[in-house]
Amino acid sequence: MKSLMVIAEDLGHCAHSACAPQDVGILRAYAARVSLTRCGAVVRIGLALLLTTAGAFAQDLGHKLPGLLGLDAGRVPEPGLYLIERLAIYTADKQRDRNGDLVPTAPFDLLGRANAVGVSYTRKFSGDSLFLTLTAGGPIAHVKLDVENRPEIGVDRLGLGDFYLQPFRLGWREQRFDVVTSYGIYLPTGRSALAGGKGVSSGQITQEFSGGGAVYFKDRSRFMTALASYQLMTRQRGIDITRGDSVQIQGGVGTKAFNELGEIGIAGYALWQVRDDRGTELPPVLGGARDRVYGLGPEGAVLIKKLRGQLRVRYEWDLGVRARPQGHIFVVAFNFLAHRP
């Protein structure tokens, strides 16, 4: 059976969500081996706070964690300098094994919270439909695990999550569609728990290659968005363990509302781990177990004209889970337009 994975961020990279974190904002890979089942079987608890939230405010602070993007995925933002804040909260009380079956562990509560801040700048090339976006951000995250009647194996950590840098995001906008492609990188702020780290960093560099877009209907008042990403993991610092690469898709279907001052819709995500975890120091119990999860839930956003910003809220439930915890994620993001050229 594989990691109990807490997922709270970009949550981290908060600017990634519609109002700002993908892509604010995540802590990745916090792991520990603990006895949770009555039989004393060893389970790794991977607490992953993936830190790294429509229209004019579609920024991305990183979207390593499923659920950090929704209706804002794959859309081209308007030119300008944006300040972004994103709060992501992930909770779980069930663990699924590699076959999707419920693991009979002792009762537990897993909580991950990440508050990410960042800055994003979008420029439109003169006389063209081509846009360039640059983004940087980072989260403060809190990971907590409580196991009933087992306080000695509980976890309670607070610290700085991995930094997110997006040196380029190219977008093309036409009347009926947007197309985007980007490259991002997550930089660790310390070692992982398995390597003796005391914080919440993943302890590894992760590269993220993304591509997608949006399709608009009825004068762009109705839309469908999707962004696919490949996350390439590297060896963790101080220990011979490398997490397997993963593929994910995030997006949604929505419509403008409130005289086009807001939007509502349904957001969704899917994640598949496509390579095994590996390394000479990998706990045997984790060999061959690959994460999988789908998610679905409502999303809404509203433009606050006086503040020149947008508030976006999203709530999604995990479905079809394998080799990870099963829970739900709540994301609140705010984008503030600091300067418009």
QUIKAMO-V688276 format. One record per backbone hydrogen bond with DSSP energy under -1.0 kcal/mol. CO is the residue of the C=O (numbers start at 1). NH is the residue of the N-H. Records with the same first field share a line. If there is no record, write none. Layout:
CO->NH / NH
//
This chain:
6->48
10->52
12->14
13->16
14->17
15->21
16->22
23->62
24->14
25->10 / 13 / 52
30->47
32->45
34->43
36->106
37->40
41->36
43->34
44->4
46->6
48->50
49->27 / 51
53->18
54->57
55->58
57->59
65->68
70->73
72->75
80->122
81->338 / 339
82->120
83->336
84->118
85->334
86->116
87->332
88->114
89->330
90->112
91->328
92->110
94->326
95->103
97->100 / 323
101->97
103->105
107->148
109->146
110->92
111->144
112->90
113->142
114->88
115->140
116->86
117->138
118->84
119->136
120->82
121->134
122->80
123->132
125->128
129->173
130->125
131->171
132->123
134->121
135->166
136->119
137->164
138->117
139->161
140->115
141->159
142->113
143->157
144->111
145->155
146->109
147->150
150->153
151->154
155->145
157->143
159->141
163->187
164->137
165->185
166->135
168->183
169->133
170->181
171->131
172->179
176->216
177->174
178->214
179->172
180->212
181->170
182->210
184->208
185->165
186->206
187->163
192->197
193->196
203->237
205->234
206->186
207->232
208->184
209->230
210->182
211->228
212->180
213->226
214->178
215->224
217->222
218->221
221->256
222->217
223->254
224->215
225->252
226->213
227->250
228->211
229->248
230->209
231->246
232->207
236->239
239->241
240->281
241->236
242->278
245->274 / 275
246->231
247->272
248->229
249->270
250->227
251->268
252->225
253->266
254->223
255->264
257->262
258->261
261->303
262->257
263->301
264->255
265->299
266->253
267->297
268->251
269->295
270->249
271->293
272->247
278->242
279->282
283->286
284->287
286->289
291->273
292->322
293->271
294->319
295->269
296->317
297->267
298->315
299->265
300->313
301->263
302->311
304->309
305->308
308->337
309->304
310->335
311->302
312->333
313->300
314->331
316->329
317->296
319->294
322->292
324->96
326->93
327->318
328->91
329->316
330->89
331->314
332->87
333->312
334->85
335->310
336->83 / 338
339->81
//
